[in-house]
Amino acid sequence: MKPPLIPVPHHISYKSGALRLERRMRIIVPAEAPARVTEVAGILRDGLREEAGIEASIGPGGKGGPKGTIRLALAAGPGAEDPEAYTLKVGSSVEITASDPRGLLWGVQTLLQSTQVSGSAATVPKGTISDSPSRPWRGLMLDSVRSFLDLDFVRRTIRVMSACKLNVLHLHLIDDQAWRFETKAFPKCNRPGEPFYTQAELRELVAFAARYGVEIVPEFDVPGHSMTAVNAYPELDCERRPRKMDEAIFCSGRPFTWEFIDRVVGEAADVFPSAYIHLGADEPYAIKRWADCPDCRARMKQNGVTSLEALYHTFVNDLDDLVRRHGKKLIVWSDAIHPGVAPMPPQDILIDAWVDFGTVGPLAELGYTMLNSSNGPLYLTSFGLREGLPLAAVEAWNATKFPSPGAELGDQVLAYKTLSANAHILGGHASAWATEQLLTERRLYPRLLAVAENLWSEDRAGDAAEFEARYRAGFAARLRRMGVPDDEAAPMERPFASADGAAVAVGETGPGWAVSERSYRDFRLTFELRAPAPGHHTGVIIRCAPGGGAGTEPKGFPIVAAAPPGLVMSGGLRLAEGWDRFEVVARGPIVSLTINGGLAWSVVDPTPRAGPIVLQSTGKGWQIREVRVQPLDGAK
Ligand SMILES: [Zn+2]
């Protein structure tokens, strides 16, 4: 039987028969090979143990491996100009060759997926696979801000990425809600009681990822999505004031802004060896404030610009100069660039294109190099797209395709448009926004593997059903062996035991809202919501209500009005017709969540408030039903 490989290699030529791998075998690394080749051999040894119970030893050897051995060799050959290309030959022994250790690692991953175990026998089909990626940038973005992701989880995800030949982990570290990067120059960004990664932890993570062939690219959002920084250092604000969610923006003109960014980028550059740094630059919602600020107006005058969009470009240009001084290349989200507005940012910055064809097409025309991270279909979790689009929509995507128009909740398929062949597309990445850690993997797999496949083998034939069959036959079990929970075998939800008096939140206690009977921690809330008419945006507010009694408007914590540390909000969800189902997870002490439509994330709040959870509809004609609160695994 042919191994169910993901991603499918470009060229496979199987012969009849299979090589049986012995229980104790040798992996041969040429004596002159660089240390990295021995490290790659170590990944193979660990994988053989994990996948097939084989105990392999690593040792030096010359040309041509003896029977039954696996030899890793660096060699120029066809496709050698691509450092990620490899050839895997299986005859009486196994040989993996590549011009670079990067290619050897991908050959090792293909060999591990090719190893089929039946009883005590492990075999690999004979033949030759020669392979190389369609795109050099194959990524995943993890959002550690809205919901802190622990390092074990991130390491596990890196291992899965490596197994499917994804090579860039884009780590979203800074946003309105929290600041997850230990910042020595500005320690107030790391708020007491809120988890963050120390620089030492991140250095270790970078090294771990590098071992698995994955590069970590950090993202720090400026000048918007900056509530944490602005509230910690209000002198970053035009009026030197703390701000609410979505209302924070760095002053463009004050020297302190640039000193702040410079020192943060300096620390990041020291921790992350990647050639790139992502500085966000998306959604500067509060940019109007720049028009009334003396410092921003002075900057406008100095740069000879008259519009806010042009002023924004000068900001992006200065970001570009700044990161170059730190030896890095700048990445920004695509909405940082306004075609036709001088001064245009230089074309050699990398555009992370998260929107639809209508926006991305003009950027491609202008000659920018891009990553395709279009929210349709690559937002695999949360935000407006809730659980993301179905596997078939992901299957139909590749790095040249953007939806037209954009993706919306409820879309089953997307109408894709293809960028011209002249467009510079480095690759792409899926995004896991705002998702509670326990939910992330349920959302990611197997769709992330389909993204990986389409970035590696862009012109692959086959449909979603064929892909899913291959996934079930191979990678699904591999995920379990790597420690990814099997949600189908063991659902995470357990209803509250009614014996201990814990209650499921039910019943109407006011027009359109329900109150649970007790307070909870580590819970999953599900409910169904119906808008008065299709096409509505925004949904519900959920808040903790200290002493909020039944039958009265709860005097809960008004989270929209006063944003505490740890607050999260979302907007912009278009509701479908009829009932929409929502799921929210909170971890740790109960915290207020605002949900303007189907967001599944959690917050750890340093000042937990006791009291029941209130689920309240936001307007006339909104209806809620099927409200359930369930503990997460391990919750008491
Ligand atoms: Zn200003």
Residues whose N, C-alpha, C, O or C-beta is under 5 A from the ligand:
A	BS01	ZN	C238 C251 S252 G253 W290 C293 D295 C296
